């Protein structure tokens, strides 16, 4: 066992794991059909769904990576969260009413209403591919610091590879209650897990100042003097290119307000991972309240973990690390800073409280896995299989739903393990989602605001968007095309802009194809 933990810490971790599985199994005892399994019978209160929305989008990578951003730089990432809040308000007003026109299981049913089943399955296929890849990467990234915390012996599972053990732990434990309880079990376990990792952040925020000379005031004074609390980038530095300031790192206010808003309009409006929770609400009013609650919570949540990172920088200025920072391979996407918060928890926090903080990391990791499993299973069942076998019984589709949940769990384990070979994995989850997020949001906008018509324009728009976004991500990274890219574009494009670019390409291509097509025969 890891020598940094005592018996009390392990007892807390074990109680958490057993408790969260038991909770999920309890809420899953009344699953009789796909409505129960994928919509939670539409009887989950809106406040539980609101907390689940935040938990679903918050992985262990957030709790580990966000403090690392502030530790290595400043809290400028908070500019992105402004867009996250704006997007939820727009979606609550504009999009939620469309989700309650009939009983809808995914946003891709709206594609079928306007353009037919081929458009629906194109959109559903985009989501299945992108979510499998992005969720697998998230699991892998989260497994690395958890391996450090729990130790190789605990996670080897007799298979000799502790990274695989961490991946297997996250996915299988999440599968247990997701398989039995469906989305209702996922929502309620998400709500509990959200409370756990929020409390973990609040504890760290209150505890670190007690360890620093001068307390909270002295800590903030040192952080401010070092620029760690700088958060607003509104204009380029003198002599710098505005295009490079706008499009490339670091985060700026335009990136947050424009790019972040459009990005979250896609992730929370056109991607099943979050939309499934809104669809589980009783009515439009509850759906709006759930989204607004998530908007109220998301800003302070990220601010807490950014401030924790800034505090940790001050804390470690005059004391050594009790565990050496691990060496990280160039291009791996994992930096030494990503281990700062886990090392602090292992070495500076009293026993028992240490166990609770490890539980916070596990909570966030399991939320992201269970959310991915139930959303992937619902799209594969309701948007693909149910259309192929329209006459089969509810018992058949419920059985298929559970089998597909297991299949997607195996897929996540495989993708997460293969992600060891992927360069730049820390940004990979955002970048992979950026390949399809613009196409999905652009397609959804067309499905809602265009008149009924043929599927070809929207499918063409989505495919061209996918091709262009792949080029935007890959061309600047290859030596053969990098010089051409930099001479033509002038700068690399940071991932917060991917969704907006994809939306524009989808809309322009679909409009052009529609104009070029001959009118349909009457």
Number of C-alpha atoms within 10 A of each C-alpha: 12 14 9 14 18 14 11 14 20 20 13 17 21 13 12 19 16 11 13 22 19 16 17 26 21 14 21 23 12 15 18 13 19 24 19 20 25 29 26 28 19 17 13 19 14 23 19 20 31 27 24 28 30 22 30 25 18 21 25 25 24 19 29 23 25 24 31 26 20 26 26 17 19 24 27 22 22 22 22 25 24 20 24 26 22 20 25 25 19 16 20 21 13 11 20 22 15 13 21 16 11 7 12 18 24 27 25 28 25 24 27 19 15 21 23 16 19 16 27 26 21 21 29 25 17 20 25 20 14 20 24 24 21 23 24 27 29 28 29 27 30 27 27 19 25 24 20 17 20 20 17 19 15 15 22 16 15 10 9 12 13 23 24 21 21 25 26 23 18 23 25 18 17 27 25 16 25 29 26 21 27 34 32 31 27 32 30 20 30 29 22 18 26 23 15 20 25 20 15 21 22 15 16 22 20 12 15 20 21 12 13 18 11 13 13 17 12 14 22 19 13 18 22 14 10 15 13 25 21 15 17 15 17 14 13 14 10 7 6 10 12 13 14 17 20 22 21 18 15 14 23 24 23 19 26 24 19 19 25 28 25 27 29 25 25 29 22 24 27 26 29 28 27 24 23 27 32 32 26 28 27 18 18 20 13 22 27 23 19 25 31 21 19 22 22 13 15 20 18 14 18 23 18 19 28 30 24 28 31 28 26 25 23 22 20 14 9 8 8 9 13 11 12 10 14 13 9 11 11 10 12 15 16 21 19 14 19 26 23 24 22 19 19 19 20 23 15 13 16 12 18 18 16 25 24 22 24 23 23 24 24 24 28 26 31 28 29 26 26 32 28 26 30 29 28 25 25 27 28 21 23 21 24 16 15 18 12 11 11 8 8 10 11 14 12 13 18 20 12 17 27 21 14 20 26 19 14 22 27 16 16 28 24 17 20 28 20 13 21 14 10 13 15 15 21 22 17 20 20 18 23 23 26 28 25 30 34 32 33 30 30 27 28 27 17 22 25 15 9 11 10 15 16 17 21 16 26 30 24 19 25 31 19 18 29 23 13 17 24 16 12 18 18 12 17 19 12 10 9 10 12 15 13 13 17 13 9 9 12 14 18 19 18 20 23 25 22 26 32 23 20 27 26 17 23 29 22 15 20 24 16 13 16 18 11 10 11 8 10 7 4 3
